[in-house]
Amino acid sequence: MARASPLVIILLVLGSAFATYNLVTMIIHYGSSESVAIDDRTLFVDPIIEMPSHVKNRKRSKAPFHVAVTASDAPYSKWQCRIMYYWYTRQKNLPGSEMGGFTRILHSGKPDNLMDEIPTVVVDPLPVGQDQVTLL
């Protein structure tokens, strides 16, 4: 009779523990019958962390958000921005949409042919070696 290696047994135990943990977490999170209805949305109540009362009692008002996308003057980046702007306008035109404005931040330092098609702000390129900007 062949014996199972210790590695296989350890992997089975860890896999079973992981699956059990996920199953129990889903039952606790989604199995709760408590929920809070805000307008047309239903939010499930987390059994561990309670939603603050000022959020529960707040009347939901339309709070549009602004989409900002950084772009370069490369053909692939232009294509991506056109696709993003297309889907943004489709979503914005739906009833009940909370889409605000859309701005393409072009960091090439000079205008391009999409300026009339997509709302764009031209900014200077980043210095060499600095590929990320952190806003605080």
C-alpha positions in Angstrom: 0.0 0.0 0.0 1.4 3.5 -1.0 1.7 6.2 1.6 0.9 9.9 1.0 3.9 12.2 1.3 3.8 14.7 4.1 3.8 17.6 1.6 0.6 16.4 0.1 -1.0 16.0 3.5 0.1 19.5 4.5 -1.3 21.0 1.2 -4.6 19.2 1.8 -4.9 20.5 5.3 -4.1 24.1 4.3 -6.4 24.0 1.3 -9.2 22.7 3.5 -8.6 25.4 6.1 -8.6 28.1 3.5 -11.9 26.8 1.9 -13.6 26.5 5.3 -12.5 30.0 6.3 -13.9 31.5 3.0 -17.1 29.5 3.4 -17.7 30.7 6.9 -16.8 34.3 6.0 -19.3 34.3 3.1 -22.1 32.8 5.3 -21.5 35.5 8.0 -21.3 38.3 5.5 -24.0 37.4 3.0 -26.2 35.2 5.2 -27.2 38.1 7.5 -30.9 39.0 7.1 -30.1 42.6 8.2 -29.8 45.2 5.5 -30.2 48.9 5.1 -32.1 50.3 2.1 -30.8 53.7 0.9 -32.9 54.9 -2.1 -32.8 52.0 -4.6 -29.7 50.4 -3.1 -29.6 47.7 -0.4 -26.5 47.6 1.8 -25.8 44.6 3.9 -24.9 45.2 7.5 -21.5 43.9 8.5 -21.8 42.0 11.7 -18.5 43.2 13.0 -18.2 46.8 11.9 -21.3 48.8 12.3 -22.2 51.5 9.7 -22.0 55.0 11.3 -25.4 56.5 12.1 -24.8 59.6 10.1 -24.3 57.4 7.0 -27.4 55.3 7.8 -29.7 58.2 8.3 -28.4 60.4 5.5 -30.7 61.1 2.6 -28.8 60.1 -0.6 -28.1 63.1 -2.7 -26.7 63.0 -6.2 -22.9 63.7 -5.8 -21.3 63.6 -9.2 -17.7 62.6 -9.4 -15.1 63.8 -11.8 -13.0 61.4 -13.9 -9.4 62.4 -14.6 -7.1 60.4 -16.7 -3.4 61.0 -17.4 -2.3 60.5 -21.0 0.6 60.9 -23.4 0.7 61.8 -27.0 1.4 58.1 -28.0 -1.0 56.5 -30.4 -1.9 53.8 -27.9 -2.7 56.3 -25.2 -4.9 58.3 -27.6 -6.8 55.2 -28.5 -7.3 54.3 -24.8 -8.5 57.8 -24.0 -11.0 57.7 -26.9 -12.4 54.4 -25.6 -12.6 55.7 -22.0 -14.4 58.9 -23.1 -16.8 56.9 -25.2 -17.9 54.7 -22.2 -17.9 57.7 -19.9 -20.4 59.6 -22.1 -22.6 56.4 -22.4 -22.6 56.1 -18.7 -23.2 59.8 -18.1 -26.3 59.8 -20.4 -28.0 57.0 -18.4 -30.9 57.9 -16.1 -29.7 58.4 -12.5 -26.1 58.6 -13.5 -23.7 60.3 -11.0 -21.0 61.0 -13.6 -19.6 64.5 -13.3 -16.9 65.8 -15.6 -14.1 64.2 -17.6 -10.6 65.6 -18.0 -7.7 64.1 -19.9 -4.4 65.3 -18.4 -2.0 65.4 -21.3 1.6 65.4 -20.0 3.4 65.9 -23.3 3.6 69.7 -22.9 1.9 70.4 -26.3 -1.6 70.1 -27.6 -2.6 67.2 -29.9 -5.5 66.3 -32.2 -7.8 65.1 -29.4 -8.1 68.5 -27.8 -11.4 69.3 -29.6 -12.8 65.8 -29.0 -12.0 65.2 -25.3 -11.8 67.8 -22.6 -8.0 68.1 -22.1 -5.6 70.0 -19.9 -2.0 70.2 -21.2 0.8 70.0 -18.6 4.5 69.9 -18.7 6.1 66.5 -18.9 7.6 65.0 -15.8 11.3 65.2 -15.3 13.4 62.3 -16.5 13.4 59.5 -13.9 10.2 60.7 -12.1 7.4 58.5 -13.3 4.9 59.1 -10.5 3.5 62.1 -8.7 1.9 61.7 -5.3 -0.7 64.2 -4.2 -1.3 64.7 -0.5 
